[in-house]
Structures are given as C-alpha cells and as structure tokens.
Amino acid sequence: MAALAILWSDPAMADPVPDATIRYVAMGDSRAAGPYLAPISLHDGCFRSIEGYPGVVARALPADSFTNVSCSGATTENLTTAPQSTATGAVPPQIDALRPDTTLVTVSIGGNDIAWQSLVAPCYTTVPGTDARCRTDPETIRGMTSALAALEPKVSAALAAIEQRAPTARVLLVGHGGIFGAHGCWPNTPTSDADAAWISGFFVRMNQVLAAAATTTGARFVDVATAAIGHDACAGPDQRWFEGLLPQSFAQSLHPTTAGMRAIAARVLTISGASPE
C-alpha cells in the first residue's frame, strides 16, 4: 500500500500539485458503477457498488475525499449536460460533482452512446458450433463503423468539459474491451471463434477512438484490454475478469467481475502514477 500512496510523484506525468491531498471523483457508466457486486448497490438507482474499480482505487490511494457519481446506463450527455433518470429518481449531470480543487478524475464512458451490445448481437448464435458470420455482414460492419465515427467528438467534448471544471485534476479515461477473446464459448459467449476474434477487433478500434479523444484533450488513456488477454468471459472461473451473457458470479452480464474490477483498478493506479509498471 505504501507504493500506492505516491500518486503525484512523477513530474513527467503532470505539473506538481501544491499539496499531497487527493480529491478523487469517479464518473461514468456501469463499468465503473459495478452493478450487483455488493448488496448495497441494489438500493441505488445507479447500481453503484463499493466493489467497482473506483472504490478499489480510492481505498488503495487512500483518497482524502472520494465522490463516486458513476451511474449504470450513463452516456456522455449524462456526464455533462443531461440529468439521468433512474429507478430511484433523477440524478444531476455527473460533472456537478467536480470542483476546482479536484485532483483525480476517472471516466468510463462511450458504451451506451453507441449501444455496443446491440452492435455485436448479430454475432450470437442459437446453436453451438454454428457461425453467424457477422464479420462479413455489410449491415453489421456499417453499423459499427458509423457508431465509432460519431463517438470521438462526444467523448472529446465531455473530457474537455471535465478539464474545464477541474483544471488541475489528472483525468483518466478507462478503455473498453476484455469481454471477448479469440474464442467463443457457447452459451456464455455464443459466437464462433472467428466472430469472437472479430468482435475483439471492434473493441481495438473503439479504444483507438477513446485514446484519440484523450490525447486531444490532455487526458490519459487507461488500456484495459491488453492486460485482460486470457481473462475474457470464456476463461475459467479463477481467471475470468468479465462475465458473458450468462453470469457465473454476482457481476452483471457482459460486465467486469470483482477480480476484473481489481485488475482495472490496478491499471488506473499504474497510469495515474500510483504504482510502477
């Protein structure tokens, strides 16, 4: 834990902070909120869990103040301008949690903007051993390409607004990927091996979009997908960082497990400068 407490120690990573106080705000969607990973999340319309990666990061630092406004179902608009409706009432735009003295912000966003689950749905099969061949379907390909083209300006605008509201904060944009690997595993990941690998390639493209948005606005991109190789939804229970369509843990379908959240937190801490590569 001592190594994790040296957050602002690398002068090449950011300008020096006047004091060692860490004021952390976590923003984003369900990949940050961690639905169902802890019982308390069921009483929150955003389904926030203390086992989501923001909670793990805050405890590891430790943060002097920690505000988690991530909310399942959030889009880029819910980060900056639009209140979000939930089962327990509307929540204000997440950016309202930022202050000029905020020192660390993590953001997980973009998946709901492009509705990625519907984009990959044509790849699923209803019979094991069959091949949907979504990778060659022109409509599926066009839908993915169009969605990614529209995503970068939305994410860039959201990151720019965050940096304007918290100008001295280190902003980290957490990438996507990790659920799909090189192979399918019916019915948990009901795709052919070829389509599974192609879907994984789609997330490579999505991460390129997110990384470009981060570069444009001065944020840092956190690559999750590379570290997750071998830990996809088809991995064994002791190696799995993500659930597939049929969860075998408390995690929500197509979301990180508790182990996955801890792995993402480790990447966030490393990129933030809190622990060595």
N, C-alpha and C positions, 0 to 999 in steps of 0.2 A: 504493500500500500504506500510505502514511503516514496517509491519511484513514481507513483501516480499523482503525487501531490505537487509535482514541479511544473505545473501546467504552463506557465508563461516563460519558461526558462530559455527557449531557443530564440535568440534575437533575429535569426534569419526568417522565422516564421511570421512574426508580426512586430509592430512597434511595441516598446516596453509599456507595460501597464503601471500606472502610478503606485498602485498598492497590490498586495497579493490576494485581495478579496476576489472570490469567484462568484459572480452572479449569473446564474445559468437559467436560460429559458428554452424549453423544448417545444417545437412546433411541428405540425404535420398531420399525417393521416394514421390509419390503423397500424401501419408498420412500426410506428413509434408508440401508439397507444397500447398495443399488446392485448387485444380483446381476449377475455376468458382466462388469461394466465393466472389471475388471482380472483378470489370470490368478490372482493370489493368492487371490481370493475363492473359487475352486474348491476350495481346501484347507480351507475354513472351513464348518462345518455351517450357519452363519447366512448364508453367502454375502456377507459384508461386503467392500466394495471401498473402496480409498483414493480412488476417484473419486466415491463417494457424496457428497451435499452436506455431511455432517458433516466429512469430510476437507477439503473445499474451504474451509469456514468456519474450521476450526482452523488451516489454513495461512495464511489471509488475515489472521487477527487480529494476530499469531500467538498461539495459546494457550500459556500456561506449562505446563499439563498438559491432556491430551486423552484421554478414555476413550470409546470407541465400543462400546456394548453392543447396538446395534440388531441385529435378527435377523429374517430373512425368515420370514414366517408368524406373527409375534407378534400377540397380542391384548392387550387391556387387562389381562387376568389375568396374562399373562406379564410385564407391566411391574411388577406389584406383589406378587403372591402365588404364582403358579404357575411352577415350573420349566418350561422348554420343551425338548421332545425335538428333536434334530437328527440328521443323518446321522453326525455325529462325536461324539455323546453329548449328554447333557442339559446345558443351561445354566441357571444360577440366575435367579431373578427379577431383571429389569434394575435395579430400584430399589436393589439391593445395591451398585451402583457409586457411589451418591451419598454425599456426606459433608457435614457441617455447613458446611464452608468452600467447597463448590462454588459457583461464581459464575454459571455459564451452563448451562442445560439446554435442549436441543431435543428435541421429541417429534413423531413421525409415527405416528399410530395410528388405528384405527377401521375400516379397510377390511376386515380379516379378521374383525372382530367381526360385521359384517353380511354378509360374503361377497358383496361388491358385484358381483363378476364373474358370479356365478350370477343375481343380480337383473337384470342387463342382458342376459343370454344370450338371453332370448326375443325380443330386438330384432334378432338376427342373421338374415340370410337366406342361403340356399344358392345363389341365382341372382341375378346382377347385375341391377339395375334394378327389383327387386321390393320390396314394402313389407310388413314383418311387422306393422305397426300395433300394436306393443307399447304405444304411448302410449294406446291405447283399451282395452287388455285389463284387465278388472277384477282378475284374479288378480295380474298384474304390479304394478298400482298398489297393491293392498292389501299385497303383499309388501314393496314399498319403503317405504310409509308405516309399517308395523309395525316394520321394521328400524330406521328412523330414530328412532322413538319410544323404542325400547329403548337407543339408542346414547348419548344425552346423559348419563344417570346413570352409565353405565360410564366414560365419559371424564372426567366431573367427579370421580368417586371416585379415578381414577388420578391426575389432576392434584393433587387435594388431598393424596394420599399423598406425591407428589413434593415438594410445597411444604413438607410437614411434615418430610420427611427432609433437605431442603436449604433452610432457611428464608430465607437471604439471596440465593438464586440468582434470576436472571431466567429465567423459564420461558417458552419459546416453543412454541406448538402450531402445527405446519405443516399447512395445509389440503390438501384433495384437489382434484381436477379438473384439466383441461388436456388429457386424452387425447382427449376427444370435443369436436368443434366444431359448427358449424352444418350441416355436410355429412358424408355418408358417403363412403367410397371403397373399393368392393369390390375385392379381398377383404381389404384391410388393416383397414378398419373397415366390415364388411359390413352396413350398415344403410341404410335410406332416409334422405334428408335430414331429413325430419320427425322420424323416430325418433332420429336423431343429436342434433338440437337438443333433443329432449325428455330424452334421457339427460344432456345437458349441464345441463339444468334440474334434474335429480335431484341433481347434484353441487352446484349452488347451494344446494339445500335441505340437503344434508349439511354444507356449510360453515357454514350458519346454525346448525346444531346444534353444530358444533365451536366456533364463535365464542361461542355462548351458554355452553358449558361453560368456555371460557377466561375469560370475563367473570365467571362465578360464582366462580371460584377465584383470580382475580387474575393469571392467566397472560396472555400476549399472543398474539393470533391472527395467523398469517402467511398472508395471502391469496396463493395461488399462481395460482389460476385466472384472475384478471383479467389479470395480466401474460402469461399463456400464450395469450391470444386470438391466433389466427393462427399458433400454433406447435403445433397439435394433431397427432395421428397421421396426418392427411391432408395436412399441409404438405409442401413439398418437402424433400429431404434436408438442404439448407443452412439450413432454417428449423425443422425438426422438433425439438421438445423431448421428445416422447413417442413410443413405438412403439405400433403397433396389434397385431392378432393375429399378423401375420407380420412380425417384426422385420427391419429392414434395416440393423441395426447390432449391436454386441455386447450391447446392452441387452436385458433380459428383456421378453417380450411384455407389453404394457399397463403399461409402466414408463418412468420418465424415461431419456432418452439422456444421454450425457456433457454435451452442451450444456444439456439440461434440468436436470441436477444443478447446473451452474454458475449457471443462472438462479435456481433455488430458493435456492442459497447467497447470491446477491445480495440476494434478498428477506429472508432471515434476517438478514443483516448490516445491512440498512436498518432493519428493525423493531427490532433489538437496539440500534440507535443507533450502529452502527459506520460507517455511511456515510450521506450525505444523501439525502433523497428525490429 
